Amino acid sequence: MTSVPRWSRRRFLEGGSAAAAIAAVWGCAPDDRTQAGGSGSSPPDSRTSPSAPLTGPRRQLAAPGPMLPPVPAILLTVNGRPGDPDEISVLWTFVVNGDPPQIGVSAGFEHQARALLELHDEFVLNLPAASMVEAFDTIDMNSGTVADKFELSGLTRGEATVVDAPTVAESPIHCECRTTDSLEVPPARKLFIAEVVATTVIEGAVDDDDRLIVPAVDFFGMTAGSGEHYTMGRRVGNIGMTAGRSDIRY
Ligand SMILES: Cc1cc2nc3c(=O)[nH]c(=O)nc-3n(C[C@H](O)[C@H](O)[C@H](O)COP(=O)(O)O)c2cc1C
């Protein structure tokens, strides 16, 4: 059973020192961590040496595939049908836009999530921490048609603040979503586009300006090209660093 975090969840209400938060996580001042931000192009994090670029010959694989770096792992939660358990699913997801905040998820025709996302307009993207990876795999390996995946995984059902959908209480970040559009993708998928109408975080996940403190949360991603889960590694730069910008986020 995964324990519920002792920190309080907040909707970007309380403050705290960004520098103190980063220092607590990294054991150093923010500026020691990276030179990125505001000073043009930034050198890589000096605490770890970058891996050398691969230079060998290129070859075409026997089969094409979406061989992309790890895509953020998410657990989508949505109400079940009346009388049925609520659903938790592992789905591929992507950011559509930062302002307005829009995301997309892909649901297979054969999976519960597809029918439930058609039935209910609201759902939650729960960001799991690496400590939840076994519960995450249990959710993937089991179907909501035969068992309550909250019970199976030991995760705690919570309530969203704005939308009518369950949450995974242990997840450090919840993106509460309302579906705005959908698109069938033959032969077997349906894309759902949704607006993020509320984002809640556990204390310590963001700084004073509500910017995500990436190393404070032990995120992981799922890799289509290898079927593995990876945590995020080191910071190598920031959006706009080649233009001397450090103010951009989505
Ligand atoms: C890395 C990874 C990505 C997945 N992406 C999707 C997805 O985008 N859409 C989907 O319907 N299922 C996806 N799945 C599988 C389902 O979420 C999962 O098997 C689920 O438990 C099915 O439950 P159900 O039978 O109750 O629908 C993915 C699984 C993994 C491991």
The ligand as an SDF file (V2000), in Angstrom:
LIG
                    3D

 31 33  0  0  0  0  0  0  0  0999 V2000
    3.7230    2.9160  -21.7110 C   0  0  0  0  0  0  0  0  0  0  0  0
    2.2560    2.6380  -21.8580 C   0  0  0  0  0  0  0  0  0  0  0  0
    1.4530    3.4610  -22.6050 C   0  0  0  0  0  0  0  0  0  0  0  0
    0.0980    3.1910  -22.7740 C   0  0  0  0  0  0  0  0  0  0  0  0
   -0.6490    4.0380  -23.5050 N   0  0  0  0  0  0  0  0  0  0  0  0
   -1.9510    3.7920  -23.7020 C   0  0  0  0  0  0  0  0  0  0  0  0
   -2.7210    4.6890  -24.4650 C   0  0  0  0  0  0  0  0  0  0  0  0
   -2.2330    5.7120  -24.9370 O   0  0  0  0  0  0  0  0  0  0  0  0
   -4.0310    4.4050  -24.6480 N   0  0  0  0  0  0  0  0  0  0  0  0
   -4.6070    3.2850  -24.1080 C   0  0  0  0  0  0  0  0  0  0  0  0
   -5.8070    3.0760  -24.3100 O   0  0  0  0  0  0  0  0  0  0  0  0
   -3.9050    2.4260  -23.3610 N   0  0  0  0  0  0  0  0  0  0  0  0
   -2.5860    2.6410  -23.1400 C   0  0  0  0  0  0  0  0  0  0  0  0
   -1.8510    1.7910  -22.3740 N   0  0  0  0  0  0  0  0  0  0  0  0
   -2.4630    0.5550  -21.8190 C   0  0  0  0  0  0  0  0  0  0  0  0
   -3.6030    0.7210  -20.8270 C   0  0  0  0  0  0  0  0  0  0  0  0
   -3.6310    1.9060  -20.1220 O   0  0  0  0  0  0  0  0  0  0  0  0
   -3.6520   -0.3470  -19.7730 C   0  0  0  0  0  0  0  0  0  0  0  0
   -3.3870   -1.6000  -20.2890 O   0  0  0  0  0  0  0  0  0  0  0  0
   -4.9430   -0.3280  -18.9800 C   0  0  0  0  0  0  0  0  0  0  0  0
   -4.7100   -0.9430  -17.7630 O   0  0  0  0  0  0  0  0  0  0  0  0
   -6.0720   -0.9820  -19.6420 C   0  0  0  0  0  0  0  0  0  0  0  0
   -7.1340   -1.0980  -18.7180 O   0  0  0  0  0  0  0  0  0  0  0  0
   -8.6070   -1.4310  -19.1740 P   0  0  0  0  0  0  0  0  0  0  0  0
   -8.5830   -2.8120  -19.7660 O   0  0  0  0  0  0  0  0  0  0  0  0
   -9.4190   -1.3320  -17.9430 O   0  0  0  0  0  0  0  0  0  0  0  0
   -8.9930   -0.4570  -20.2180 O   0  0  0  0  0  0  0  0  0  0  0  0
   -0.4840    2.0470  -22.1710 C   0  0  0  0  0  0  0  0  0  0  0  0
    0.3140    1.2290  -21.3710 C   0  0  0  0  0  0  0  0  0  0  0  0
    1.6840    1.5260  -21.2150 C   0  0  0  0  0  0  0  0  0  0  0  0
    2.5450    0.6280  -20.3820 C   0  0  0  0  0  0  0  0  0  0  0  0
  1  2  1  0
  2  3  1  0
  2 30  2  0
  3  4  2  0
  4  5  1  0
  4 28  1  0
  5  6  2  0
  6  7  1  0
  6 13  1  0
  7  8  2  0
  7  9  1  0
  9 10  1  0
 10 11  2  0
 10 12  1  0
 12 13  2  0
 13 14  1  0
 14 15  1  0
 14 28  1  0
 15 16  1  0
 16 17  1  0
 16 18  1  0
 18 19  1  0
 18 20  1  0
 20 21  1  0
 20 22  1  0
 22 23  1  0
 23 24  1  0
 24 25  2  0
 24 26  1  0
 24 27  1  0
 28 29  2  0
 29 30  1  0
 30 31  1  0
M  END
$$$$
